[in-house]
Amino acid sequence: MTLKYHLAEIMQTVEVAVPENKRIPFGWQAVAVGGSQSLTVRMGWTDKVIPVFPVGDSIQLRITAALDVREMVLIEAVTIKSRRLVDVFDIRYASTLQPFAIQLIPDDWEAVIEEGIELRMREGSMPFWILVPDSTLRDQASLLFPHLLVSDSASTQQFASEQQMLRMLSSLSSLQPFGWLEGCVLDGLMDLSQALGEPRFEEAARAHLALYLDDNNRLKYEDPLSEPSDGKVYGIEGTLPFAAWARLQPDHPVMEQAISLWISHLREDGAICGTGMLSAEGSYTVAYPMAVLARVRQDAALAETAVRQLEVRRQLLTHSDGDLYLRCYTDGSLTFRHWARAHAWYLLGLIRTLMELREAGHSSAGADRCAAEFIRASNVALSYQSPKGLWSVFLDEPSTGPDTSGSAGIAAALALGANFGLLPEHARLAAERALRSLLQYVTPDGVLGHVAQSNKGGEALQRSGYRVMFQMATGLLGQLYAALRR
């Protein structure tokens, strides 16, 4: 099997300051394309990597976003001397640390290698920032820096997809912004460590977490807007990583940051939520890490607070006809009906919280109601699974097409529910069907593709058919893979 990264060297760029109040993650370097100055970046491969386009191979050029993007951007890749347009990066509402790819064809290969590539913006109002190689981490996080990926057809076979997915997750290439995105990856790593008994996954989780701390062991990271959020948790979606952290370092002082955030966002009805809005994400990003912390601290009151998070969401986000919404606003309005990732967050939060409560020996009438709700909600999700094993972006709208991230999350919850004894065997079989289909969407180097982009672009972008690769989604796939191997 051929699978090789060829990292680019930045040959020419204009140094400009990072926008005020923004920060590149981990202190890494980045260059900018576009904006009011029409900035361009030139990159090349001085080792001439491969002189002839390998017959039967696939070659992609990848770049990774260094800052959050809140618009649609088109970046042209042009050969430097002959000005041949190789392809255009279609980048919409990118998340920090999210890679994007274009496909090279044999006719362009010689010019790309001999001349190098110039990146220039065709559409977009703000500069697009691209990570560039870090001398100490280039071999540990190759996915995140500009590169050519050369792969052959053998790398797309199922076994290869599984192994590459596991390899990618257990490296720094799977890094995500601190919060729910990174939490999905960390849970995948912790689950795989337990299911497969291989230390590389826990070691990777520890390596990830270390990057979000400063020299004084305090939180140092950027929020979803790429703004520094040092020494605090940016919001309720930012507490998901503490589930893994509480398992690895239950006495770490950062645990108090999560608790402080929860207390500051507590409503009269007992829900912990963002300003003006209750979300399904909170089932997974609040109730579940809270339950982990309650278990490791043997805190029955905290366990009941976790249960309360699930119960309020059941009351406000679900309807008797089976509908589930992502968000409920203070005026009673509901949005993102039957969105696949809403089902994933809701189900994962329920089952993972219940698993923690059982391990802690905690039982209550509220926990029993949550178990019944998990069974009900799982049956709703099962009723929408497609014959190929996946779920559409909006479950009851097949025309929106499958979303691999929501599908991986839903299937992982089903597999965990079957393992836990709440769901019958057919739920586990449904999860297995999903895994087989999902592995077909894994890139040659192990990233889950065909993911509905983050919902910063609203429901319109979710319905547009636009798809991306995403380490977050690979973390969900890792959770599914681990659950089916327990």
C-alpha positions in Angstrom: 0.0 0.0 0.0 1.3 3.5 -0.9 0.5 6.2 1.6 2.8 9.1 2.0 2.7 12.7 3.0 5.0 15.2 1.3 4.9 18.4 3.3 5.2 21.7 1.4 7.7 24.4 2.1 6.5 28.0 2.1 8.5 29.8 -0.6 6.9 33.2 -0.6 4.3 35.0 1.5 3.6 38.5 3.0 3.9 38.6 6.7 0.8 40.2 8.2 -0.5 40.4 11.8 -3.1 38.0 13.0 -6.4 39.9 13.5 -6.8 41.6 16.8 -8.2 39.4 19.6 -7.5 36.2 17.5 -4.8 33.7 18.1 -3.3 30.7 16.2 -3.6 27.6 18.3 -0.6 26.1 20.2 1.6 29.0 19.3 2.1 27.6 15.8 2.8 29.6 12.7 0.3 30.5 9.9 0.2 32.5 6.7 -2.7 34.4 5.1 -4.4 34.3 1.7 -6.7 37.0 0.3 -8.3 39.9 2.2 -8.1 43.5 1.3 -4.4 43.2 0.4 -5.1 40.2 -2.0 -2.4 38.2 -0.2 -1.0 35.1 -2.0 1.1 32.3 -0.7 3.6 30.2 -2.7 4.6 26.7 -1.7 6.7 24.1 -3.3 8.4 20.7 -2.9 12.2 21.1 -3.3 12.9 17.4 -3.0 10.9 16.9 -6.2 9.1 14.1 -4.3 8.1 11.8 -7.2 9.2 12.7 -10.7 6.4 10.9 -12.5 2.7 10.8 -11.5 2.3 7.3 -10.1 -0.1 5.3 -12.3 -3.2 4.3 -10.4 -2.5 6.5 -7.4 -4.5 9.4 -6.0 -2.8 12.6 -5.1 -4.4 15.4 -3.0 -3.2 18.8 -2.1 -4.3 19.7 1.5 -4.3 22.9 3.6 -5.7 23.4 7.1 -7.5 26.4 8.6 -5.6 28.2 11.3 -8.4 30.4 12.4 -12.2 30.1 12.5 -14.0 31.1 9.3 -17.6 32.6 9.2 -18.0 32.9 5.5 -17.7 31.0 2.2 -14.3 31.1 0.7 -12.8 30.0 -2.6 -9.0 29.6 -2.8 -7.4 28.9 -6.2 -4.4 26.7 -6.5 -2.3 27.9 -9.6 1.1 26.7 -10.8 3.6 29.5 -10.3 5.1 30.0 -13.7 2.7 28.5 -16.2 -0.3 29.9 -14.3 -2.2 26.6 -14.8 -5.3 26.5 -12.6 -5.0 23.2 -10.7 -8.3 23.4 -8.8 -10.2 25.5 -6.3 -10.6 24.9 -2.5 -14.2 25.3 -1.6 -14.1 26.3 2.0 -17.3 27.1 3.8 -17.5 28.1 7.5 -14.3 26.3 8.4 -13.4 25.4 11.9 -9.9 25.9 13.2 -7.7 22.8 12.5 -10.0 21.6 9.8 -8.3 20.3 6.6 -9.5 20.9 3.1 -8.4 19.1 -0.1 -8.3 19.3 -3.9 -7.5 16.4 -6.2 -4.6 16.6 -8.6 -4.7 15.1 -12.1 -1.7 13.6 -14.1 -1.7 16.6 -16.5 -0.9 19.0 -13.7 1.6 16.9 -11.8 4.8 17.9 -13.5 4.0 21.6 -13.3 3.1 21.3 -9.7 6.4 19.6 -8.8 8.6 21.8 -11.0 7.0 25.1 -10.3 5.2 24.9 -7.0 1.7 26.2 -6.2 0.4 29.7 -5.6 -2.7 30.1 -3.5 -4.9 33.1 -4.2 -8.4 34.0 -3.0 -11.2 34.1 -5.6 -14.1 34.7 -3.1 -14.0 35.8 0.5 -13.9 39.1 2.4 -11.4 38.2 5.1 -7.9 36.6 4.8 -7.9 32.8 5.1 -5.2 31.7 7.5 -3.3 28.4 6.8 -1.2 26.5 9.3 2.4 26.0 8.2 4.9 23.3 9.3 6.1 23.4 12.9 9.6 22.1 13.1 9.0 20.1 16.2 5.6 18.6 15.3 5.6 18.3 11.5 6.0 14.5 11.7 3.5 14.1 14.5 0.7 16.2 12.9 1.4 15.9 9.2 -2.3 16.2 8.3 -2.4 19.7 9.7 0.3 21.3 7.5 0.2 21.9 3.7 1.0 18.7 2.0 0.6 16.3 -0.9 -1.0 13.0 0.0 -0.1 10.1 -2.3 -2.2 7.0 -1.9 -3.1 4.0 -4.0 -6.3 2.0 -4.3 -5.2 -0.5 -1.7 -5.4 2.2 0.9 -9.2 2.5 0.5 -9.9 -1.1 1.4 -11.8 -1.7 4.6 -9.0 -3.1 6.7 -6.7 -0.3 5.6 -9.4 2.3 6.4 -9.7 0.9 9.9 -6.0 0.8 10.5 -5.5 4.3 9.1 -8.4 5.7 11.2 -6.8 4.2 14.3 -3.4 5.6 13.4 -4.7 9.1 12.7 -6.7 9.3 15.9 -3.7 8.2 18.0 -1.6 11.1 16.7 -1.6 14.8 16.9 -3.2 15.0 13.5 -6.6 14.4 15.2 -6.3 17.6 17.3 -9.4 19.8 17.4 -10.2 23.1 19.0 -10.8 22.7 22.8 -14.5 22.0 23.4 -17.0 19.7 21.9 -14.9 19.1 18.8 -11.9 17.9 20.8 -14.2 16.1 23.2 -15.5 13.8 20.5 -11.9 12.9 19.7 -10.9 12.4 23.3 -13.9 10.1 24.0 -12.9 8.1 20.9 -9.3 7.7 22.2 -10.4 6.7 25.7 -12.9 4.2 24.4 -10.3 2.7 22.0 -7.8 2.4 24.8 -10.3 0.4 26.9 -11.6 -1.7 24.0 -8.4 -2.5 22.3 -6.0 -2.4 25.3 -3.4 -0.5 23.4 -1.6 2.3 25.3 -1.1 4.5 22.2 -4.7 5.8 22.5 -4.4 7.0 26.1 -1.0 8.4 25.4 -2.5 10.4 22.6 -5.3 11.7 24.8 -2.7 12.9 27.4 -0.6 14.5 24.6 -3.7 16.3 23.3 -4.7 17.6 26.7 -1.1 18.8 27.5 -1.3 21.2 24.6 -4.2 23.1 26.1 -2.2 24.0 29.3 0.4 26.7 29.9 3.6 26.3 31.8 1.7 26.9 35.1 -0.8 24.1 34.4 -3.6 26.5 33.5 -5.9 26.3 30.6 -4.6 28.0 27.5 -6.6 27.7 24.3 -8.9 29.6 21.9 -12.7 29.6 21.8 -14.8 28.8 18.7 -14.2 32.3 17.4 -10.4 31.8 17.7 -10.3 34.3 20.6 -8.1 33.5 23.6 -10.0 31.9 26.4 -7.2 31.3 28.9 -7.9 30.2 32.4 -11.6 29.6 31.9 -14.1 27.5 30.0 -15.8 29.4 27.1 -19.3 27.8 27.4 -21.3 24.7 28.0 -20.0 23.0 24.8 -16.5 23.6 26.2 -16.9 21.1 29.1 -17.0 17.9 27.1 -13.2 17.3 27.2 -13.5 17.2 31.0 -15.1 13.7 30.7 -11.8 12.3 29.5 -9.8 14.6 31.7 -11.6 13.4 34.8 -10.7 9.8 33.9 -7.0 10.6 33.4 -6.4 13.3 36.0 -9.4 13.5 38.4 -7.6 15.8 40.8 -6.3 18.2 38.1 -7.1 21.9 39.1 -8.8 22.5 35.7 -11.7 20.4 37.0 -12.8 23.5 39.0 -13.0 25.5 35.8 -15.7 23.2 34.5 -17.7 23.3 37.8 -17.5 27.1 37.9 -18.9 27.3 34.4 -21.8 25.0 35.2 -22.7 27.0 38.3 -22.6 30.2 36.4 -25.0 28.9 33.7 -27.6 27.3 36.0 -31.2 28.2 35.3 -34.1 28.2 37.8 -35.4 24.9 36.2 -32.0 23.3 37.0 -30.8 23.3 33.4 -27.3 24.4 32.6 -27.3 26.1 29.2 -26.2 28.9 27.1 -27.7 32.4 27.2 -31.2 32.4 25.9 -31.1 28.9 24.5 -31.2 25.2 25.6 -29.5 22.7 23.3 -29.3 19.0 22.8 -25.5 19.3 22.9 -25.8 19.8 26.6 -26.8 16.1 27.0 -23.4 15.2 25.8 -21.3 18.2 26.7 -22.7 18.8 30.2 -24.7 15.9 31.7 -22.1 13.3 30.7 -18.9 14.9 31.9 -20.7 16.0 35.0 -21.6 12.3 35.6 -18.0 11.3 35.1 -16.9 13.9 37.7 -19.7 12.8 40.0 -18.5 9.2 39.8 -14.8 9.9 40.4 -15.6 12.2 43.3 -18.5 10.0 44.7 -20.7 13.1 44.6 -24.4 12.0 44.6 -25.7 15.5 44.4 -23.6 16.2 41.3 -24.9 12.9 39.8 -28.5 14.1 40.3 -27.7 17.4 38.7 -26.4 15.5 35.6 -29.7 13.6 35.5 -31.6 16.9 35.7 -29.8 18.1 32.5 -31.2 15.1 30.6 -34.7 15.5 32.0 -35.0 19.2 31.1 -33.9 18.5 27.6 -36.4 15.7 27.3 -39.1 18.0 28.4 -38.2 21.0 26.1 -36.5 19.4 23.0 -38.7 16.4 22.3 -42.4 16.1 21.2 -44.8 13.3 21.7 -44.7 12.5 18.0 -41.0 11.6 18.2 -39.6 14.9 17.0 -36.3 16.0 18.4 -34.9 19.6 18.1 -31.4 20.8 18.5 -32.3 24.1 20.2 -35.1 25.6 22.3 -35.0 29.4 22.8 -36.5 31.3 25.7 -39.4 32.5 23.5 -40.3 28.8 22.9 -39.1 28.6 19.3 -37.4 25.4 18.2 -34.8 24.9 15.4 -33.0 22.1 13.6 -35.8 19.5 13.8 -34.5 16.0 13.4 -30.9 17.1 12.7 -28.7 14.0 12.7 -26.1 15.4 15.1 -28.8 16.6 17.5 -29.9 12.9 17.8 -26.2 11.9 18.2 -25.6 14.4 21.1 -28.9 13.5 22.7 -28.4 9.8 22.6 -24.7 9.8 23.5 -25.5 12.1 26.5 -28.2 9.8 27.7 -26.4 6.5 27.4 -23.0 7.8 28.6 -24.5 9.4 31.6 -26.4 6.3 32.5 -23.2 4.2 32.2 -21.4 6.5 34.6 -24.3 6.4 37.1 -24.4 2.7 37.1 -20.6 2.4 37.6 -21.0 4.8 40.5 -23.7 2.7 42.0 -26.1 5.7 41.7 -29.8 5.0 41.1 -32.9 7.2 41.2 -36.3 7.7 39.7 -34.8 10.3 37.4 -32.2 7.9 36.2 -34.9 5.3 35.5 -36.8 7.9 33.4 -33.7 8.7 31.5 -33.2 5.0 30.7 -36.8 4.8 29.4 -36.2 7.9 27.3 -33.0 6.5 25.8 -34.9 3.4 24.7 -37.7 5.6 23.2 -35.3 8.0 21.4 -33.2 5.1 20.1 -36.2 3.5 18.5 -37.1 6.8 16.8 -33.6 7.0 15.4 -33.6 3.4 14.3 -36.8 4.0 12.3 -35.0 6.5 10.1 -31.8 4.5 9.4 -31.4 4.0 5.6 -31.0 0.6 4.0 -27.3 1.4 3.6 -27.0 1.9 7.4 -26.6 5.7 7.6 -28.8 8.7 8.6 -29.6 11.8 6.6 -28.5 15.2 7.7 -32.2 15.7 8.7 -33.4 12.3 9.6 -36.9 12.5 7.9 -35.5 14.3 4.8 -33.6 11.7 2.7 -33.0 14.3 0.1 -30.5 16.1 2.4 -28.2 13.1 1.9 -26.3 11.1 4.5 -24.2 12.8 7.2 -21.4 10.5 8.4 -20.8 12.4 11.6 -24.4 12.2 12.8 -24.5 8.6 11.7 -21.4 7.7 13.6 -22.6 9.4 16.7 -26.1 7.8 16.6 -24.6 4.3 15.8 -22.1 4.7 18.6 -24.9 5.4 21.1 -26.9 2.4 19.8 -23.9 0.1 20.2 -23.3 1.4 23.7 -26.9 0.9 24.6 -26.8 -2.7 23.4 -23.6 -3.3 25.4 -25.3 -1.7 28.4 -28.3 -4.0 28.1 -30.9 -1.3 27.4 -31.3 -2.1 23.7 -31.8 -5.5 21.9 -29.5 -7.2 19.5 -31.0 -5.6 16.4 -29.7 -2.2 17.6 -26.2 -3.6 17.7 -26.7 -5.0 14.2 -27.8 -1.5 13.0 -24.6 -0.1 14.5 -22.6 -2.7 12.6 -24.3 -1.8 9.3 -23.5 1.8 10.0 -19.8 1.1 10.6 -19.5 -0.9 7.4 -20.9 2.1 5.4 -18.9 4.7 7.3 -15.6 3.0 6.6 -16.2 3.6 2.9 -16.0 7.3 3.6 -12.7 7.3 5.4 -9.9 9.0 3.6 -6.8 7.0 2.7 -5.0 8.5 5.8 -7.9 7.8 8.2 -10.1 10.9 8.4 -13.8 10.5 8.1 -15.2 12.3 5.1 -18.6 13.2 3.8 -19.4 15.1 7.0 -22.1 17.8 7.1 -20.1 21.0 8.0 -20.5 22.6 11.4 -23.8 24.4 11.7 -22.3 28.0 11.8 -23.9 28.4 8.3 -27.4 27.6 9.6 -29.9 25.1 8.2 -29.3 26.3 4.6 -25.7 25.1 4.6 -26.8 21.8 6.2 -29.3 21.2 3.3 -26.8 22.3 0.6 -25.1 18.9 0.1 -21.7 20.4 1.1 -19.5 17.9 2.8 -16.1 18.0 4.5 -13.6 15.8 6.3 -13.4 16.3 10.0 -11.3 14.9 12.9 -14.3 15.4 15.2 -16.3 13.0 13.1 -13.4 10.5 13.1 -13.6 10.7 16.9 -17.2 9.7 16.8 -16.3 6.8 14.4 -13.6 5.8 16.9 -16.3 5.6 19.6 -18.5 3.4 17.4 -15.5 1.2 16.5 -14.6 0.7 20.1 -18.2 0.0 21.2 -18.5 -2.8 18.6 -15.3 -4.4 19.9 -16.2 -4.6 23.5 
